[in-house]
Amino acid sequence: MTAREETAADTVRQFTVGSDDDGVRLDRWFKRHLPQIGFATVSRWARTGQIRVDGKRADPADRIAAGQVIRVPPGGDSPDKAARTRKPLTEEQIALAESMVISKDRAAIVLNKPPGLATQGGSGTFQHVDGLLDAYADEGPRPRLVHRLDKDTSGVLLIARTPGSAAFFSKRFSGRSARKIYWALVVGVPDIADGMIDLPLAKQPGTGGEKMMVDKSGEGQPARSRYRVIDRAGNRASWVELQPLTGRTHQLRVHMAAIGHPIVGDGKYGGPDAFLSGSISRKMHLHARRLIIDHPDGDLIDVRAELPEHFAASLEQLGFDEADGDALEVVLAKPAPDKETKKAFAKAHAKQIRKERRGERRSRATGAASTRKPPTKRGPTKGKGSPKPVKK
């Protein structure tokens, strides 16, 4: 959003629609940029003609375009509840936020989230990534989360810098076109070195949704994960590369435990068997190593996150060489196409079928014309019988 003229709430305000808001509904624009103005107020202003888009009356459901000017009448403003409750960040929090940054541009900030830091707040959770996002605001819109990592999972976390890029990235994550590569240490060694785990998941009853389980009753949601063994330490442990092809809660953790090889340090799903003896850290060894996702500008974001100290130390103690994980060419499993891709494919397929059928009809018509006998001369006929010879 670019402000052409933005004065106090007791005067008329005008805003120029930015490219990030091109095509959104007018009520959605208010929710993004003036959340303190409720939908009821927006609807009342629209009914009475007080909201104007390029000087014309507008409806909350109207789609707006980049470059249009929205006239917002005086009033309707009240202190934003989120702004009221959000405390200024401390110097330590700002330093933590900056230390996580891998890269940033106009659309995205890519972080390397440390283990132990939650992505969002919850009961008893006060320090989290969402609470640090003001550090990246730079006087622009507050950045937004578009996907999540478990509290004890480290690695690549992408943050959208604008409402438009948030919608763009969210669509890629939900459509499964984003490719996510995880590294994990697991107990034991899978019998199959490169395999697919296809087990439906559901919330475990009695846990308040805090724990998932494999559910083959037909009620579980489909969940697919690919794994590949990078290296092994005898039969004690192995280092694996994981790709979640669906996005269920705790999916990789549940799947690896389900095949008898829980992630090292994941006592929630592996129990006592998830911990290795000796000096190997008891922290969870699951790291979002790499993310590949489209960029709104048409480029490709392809980033890697360095391992946390405990994970790197465990690799060294088990005799693994970190370079081996990236040395192998990553074979990215092809995710299921999203709805738009399926629709485009179906449209193109139908067009090709119609084209082929037109060609077949032309061929049949040409062939029929070439084999048709020339008409015979007939004299005058009477009724429906055969023609009679003409007397001379």
Buried (B, 14 or more C-beta within 10 A) or exposed (E): BEEEEEEEBEEEBBBBBBEBBBEBBBBBBBBBBBEBBBEEBBBEBBEEEBBBBEEEEBEBEBEBEBEBBBBBBEEBBEEEEEEEEEEEBEEEBBEBBEEBBBEBBEBBBBBBBBBEBBBEEEEEBEEBBBBBBBBBEEEEBBBBBBBBBBBBBBBBBBBBBBBBBBBBBBBBBBBBBBBBBBBBBBBBBBEEEEBEBEBBBBBBEEEEEEBBBBBEEEEBBEBBBBBBBBBBBEEBBBBBBBBBBBBBBBBBBBBBBBBEBBBBBBBBBBEEBBBBEEEBBEBBBBBBBBBBBBBBEEEEBEBBBBBBEBBBBBBEBBEBEBEEBBEEEBEEBEBEBBEEEEEEEEEEEEEEEEEEEEEEEEEEEEEEEEEEEEEEEEEEEEEEEEEEEEEE
